């Protein structure tokens, strides 16, 4: 897997990993991230989770390799971002909507919620720096760890840990299934492996259930999705 693999998938519209709505585990456990955090979302695509987090007052910092996915997010949410080159990355930034109806508030029972800024960096996750992203005090990972083959996962988490401030909360969602039955991505990441990557940090299993991944369903492969709270 290289950059061309993901660029081609987005070009062809083969994005079965895009849920098209906020992730159910994020909706149930978003309170574990606290309030008004700067939440990093690695390999974010155009996930609705970005708008969901912003609607709850978080400042969202996404990183996505495929620039077309970044443009699609802002287009689909009718947002006009400020775009600038930042070294090897292109920064797309949208300020809070102000007096407009905040993103995602339709799902808020009270009809009231704050809204945070959304900033997405188009480029390679592994070349991001604290200077580029700014201070990060929360993590949300639904589709990053499981998108990477085994040889890249250790480096991914090590880099992540260098970016997220101590004391920060995180939510990480992983898939478990018999890897020999079907090729990734998404890849199987066992709970034992996830805990090994986050050695020295608190890791709590919050929730789990049957995963609905179209290509696995078609292949008759049963997968379990698990949501973990990670404390940095």
C-alpha positions as CSV (number, residue, x, y, z in Angstrom):
1,X,0.0,0.0,0.0
2,X,1.3,3.4,-1.0
3,X,-0.1,6.9,-1.5
4,X,-1.3,5.9,-5.0
5,X,-3.5,3.1,-3.5
6,X,-5.6,5.6,-1.5
7,X,-5.7,8.3,-4.1
8,X,-7.1,5.7,-6.6
9,X,-9.7,4.5,-4.2
10,X,-11.0,8.0,-3.6
11,X,-10.9,8.7,-7.4
12,X,-12.9,5.6,-8.1
13,X,-15.3,6.2,-5.2
14,X,-14.3,2.9,-3.5
15,X,-14.8,4.4,0.0
16,X,-16.8,1.8,1.8
17,X,-15.1,2.9,5.0
18,X,-16.9,6.2,4.8
19,X,-20.0,5.8,7.1
20,X,-21.9,8.9,5.9
21,X,-23.1,9.6,9.5
22,X,-21.4,10.1,12.9
23,X,-20.0,6.9,14.2
24,X,-22.3,5.2,16.7
25,X,-19.5,4.6,19.3
26,X,-18.5,8.3,19.0
27,X,-22.1,9.4,19.6
28,X,-22.3,7.2,22.7
29,X,-18.9,8.0,24.2
30,X,-18.1,11.5,23.0
31,X,-18.3,12.8,26.6
32,X,-15.1,10.9,27.4
33,X,-13.2,13.5,25.3
34,X,-14.2,16.3,27.7
35,X,-15.2,19.7,26.5
36,X,-13.7,22.3,24.1
37,X,-10.7,20.2,23.2
38,X,-8.4,20.4,20.2
39,X,-9.1,16.9,18.8
40,X,-6.8,15.3,16.3
41,X,-8.4,13.0,13.8
42,X,-5.8,11.1,11.8
43,X,-6.6,9.8,8.3
44,X,-9.9,11.5,8.6
45,X,-11.2,11.3,5.1
46,X,-14.4,13.3,4.8
47,X,-15.9,11.7,7.9
48,X,-19.1,13.1,9.4
49,X,-17.4,12.6,12.8
50,X,-15.5,15.9,12.1
51,X,-18.7,17.9,12.0
52,X,-20.1,16.0,14.9
53,X,-17.1,16.9,17.1
54,X,-17.1,20.5,15.9
55,X,-20.8,20.8,16.8
56,X,-20.0,20.0,20.4
57,X,-17.5,22.8,20.7
58,X,-14.3,21.0,19.9
59,X,-11.7,22.4,17.6
60,X,-11.1,19.6,15.1
61,X,-7.6,19.0,13.6
62,X,-7.8,16.4,10.8
63,X,-5.1,14.9,8.7
64,X,-5.9,13.3,5.4
65,X,-3.5,12.1,2.7
66,X,-6.0,12.6,-0.2
67,X,-6.7,16.2,-0.9
68,X,-9.8,15.4,-2.9
69,X,-11.4,14.0,0.3
70,X,-10.6,17.2,2.2
71,X,-12.2,19.3,-0.5
72,X,-15.2,17.0,-0.5
73,X,-15.8,17.5,3.2
74,X,-16.0,21.3,3.0
75,X,-18.0,21.2,-0.2
76,X,-20.6,18.8,1.3
77,X,-21.0,20.9,4.4
78,X,-21.2,24.1,2.3
79,X,-18.2,25.6,4.0
80,X,-15.7,27.9,2.3
81,X,-12.3,27.2,3.9
82,X,-9.2,29.3,3.9
83,X,-6.6,27.3,2.0
84,X,-2.8,27.8,2.4
85,X,0.3,25.7,1.9
86,X,2.2,24.8,5.0
87,X,5.4,23.1,3.9
88,X,4.6,19.7,2.5
89,X,0.9,20.0,3.6
90,X,-2.0,22.1,2.5
91,X,-4.1,23.5,5.3
92,X,-7.9,23.9,4.9
93,X,-9.4,25.8,7.8
94,X,-13.0,26.9,8.6
95,X,-13.8,29.2,11.5
96,X,-16.8,28.4,13.8
97,X,-20.1,29.2,12.0
98,X,-20.9,32.0,14.5
99,X,-24.5,32.9,14.3
100,X,-25.2,30.2,11.8
101,X,-26.7,26.8,12.9
102,X,-23.7,24.8,14.1
103,X,-22.7,21.7,12.2
104,X,-24.5,18.6,13.5
105,X,-26.9,20.4,15.8
106,X,-29.9,18.7,14.2
107,X,-29.0,15.6,16.3
108,X,-28.9,17.6,19.5
109,X,-32.1,17.1,21.5
110,X,-32.2,20.6,22.9
111,X,-31.4,22.2,19.5
112,X,-28.6,24.1,21.1
113,X,-24.9,23.4,20.9
114,X,-21.6,25.2,20.5
115,X,-19.5,24.9,17.4
116,X,-15.7,24.7,17.0
117,X,-13.4,25.4,14.1
118,X,-12.4,22.6,11.7
119,X,-8.9,22.5,10.2
120,X,-7.8,19.6,8.0
121,X,-4.2,19.1,6.7
122,X,-3.9,17.4,3.3
123,X,-0.7,15.5,3.3
124,X,1.3,12.6,4.9
125,X,0.4,11.9,8.5
126,X,4.0,10.8,9.3
127,X,5.5,14.2,8.4
128,X,3.2,16.2,10.6
129,X,4.8,18.1,13.5
130,X,3.7,19.8,16.6
131,X,4.5,23.1,15.0
132,X,2.2,22.3,12.1
133,X,-0.8,21.0,14.0
134,X,-0.5,23.1,17.1
135,X,-1.3,21.9,20.6
136,X,-3.4,18.7,20.7
137,X,-5.3,17.7,23.8
138,X,-7.6,14.9,22.6
139,X,-7.6,12.0,20.0
140,X,-10.3,10.4,18.0
141,X,-9.2,7.5,15.8
142,X,-11.9,5.5,14.0
143,X,-10.2,4.7,10.7
144,X,-6.5,5.3,11.0
145,X,-5.0,2.4,13.0
146,X,-7.1,-0.1,11.2
147,X,-6.2,1.4,7.8
148,X,-2.5,0.6,8.2
149,X,-0.7,-2.7,7.7
150,X,1.2,-4.2,10.7
151,X,4.6,-2.8,9.7
152,X,3.3,0.8,9.9
153,X,1.1,0.7,13.0
154,X,3.9,0.9,15.6
155,X,5.3,4.0,13.9
156,X,1.9,5.5,13.5
157,X,1.2,5.3,17.3
158,X,4.7,6.4,18.2
159,X,4.2,9.5,16.1
160,X,0.7,10.1,17.5
161,X,2.1,9.9,21.0
162,X,4.7,12.6,20.1
163,X,1.9,15.0,19.1
164,X,-0.8,14.5,21.8
165,X,-0.2,16.3,25.2
166,X,0.1,14.3,28.4
167,X,-3.2,14.1,30.3
168,X,-5.3,14.1,27.1
169,X,-8.2,11.7,26.6
170,X,-8.7,9.7,23.4
171,X,-11.2,7.3,21.8
172,X,-9.8,4.6,19.5
173,X,-12.0,2.2,17.5
174,X,-10.6,-1.1,16.3
175,X,-11.8,-4.1,14.3
176,X,-11.1,-7.8,15.2
177,X,-11.7,-10.6,12.7
178,X,-9.7,-13.5,11.3
179,X,-7.1,-11.7,9.2
180,X,-6.4,-14.8,7.1
181,X,-10.0,-14.8,5.8
182,X,-9.7,-11.5,3.9
183,X,-7.1,-8.9,3.1
184,X,-7.2,-5.5,4.6
185,X,-7.7,-2.6,4.7
186,X,-9.4,-2.3,7.1
187,X,-7.0,-4.5,9.0
188,X,-7.7,-6.6,12.1
189,X,-6.1,-5.0,15.2
190,X,-6.5,-7.3,18.3
191,X,-7.0,-5.8,21.7
192,X,-3.7,-7.2,22.8
193,X,-1.9,-5.4,20.0
194,X,-3.6,-2.1,20.7
195,X,-2.7,-2.3,24.4
196,X,0.9,-3.0,23.4
197,X,1.1,0.1,21.2
198,X,-0.2,2.2,24.1
199,X,2.0,0.6,26.7
200,X,2.3,3.0,29.7
201,X,-1.0,4.6,29.0
202,X,-4.4,3.8,30.4
203,X,-6.5,1.7,28.0
204,X,-10.2,0.9,28.8
205,X,-12.6,-1.1,26.7
206,X,-15.8,0.9,26.6
207,X,-18.0,-0.8,24.1
208,X,-18.1,-3.5,21.5
209,X,-20.5,-5.0,18.9
210,X,-20.8,-6.6,15.5
211,X,-19.1,-4.6,12.8
212,X,-21.0,-3.8,9.6
213,X,-18.2,-3.6,6.9
214,X,-19.7,-4.1,3.4
215,X,-16.8,-6.1,1.9
216,X,-16.6,-8.4,4.9
217,X,-20.3,-8.9,4.9
218,X,-20.2,-9.9,1.3
219,X,-17.3,-12.3,2.0
220,X,-19.1,-13.9,4.9
221,X,-16.5,-12.7,7.4
222,X,-17.6,-11.8,10.9
223,X,-15.9,-8.8,12.6
224,X,-16.2,-7.2,16.0
225,X,-15.8,-3.5,16.5
226,X,-14.4,-2.3,19.8
227,X,-14.2,1.2,21.2
228,X,-11.4,2.0,23.7
229,X,-10.7,5.0,25.9
230,X,-7.0,5.9,25.9
231,X,-5.5,8.2,28.5
232,X,-2.3,9.9,27.5
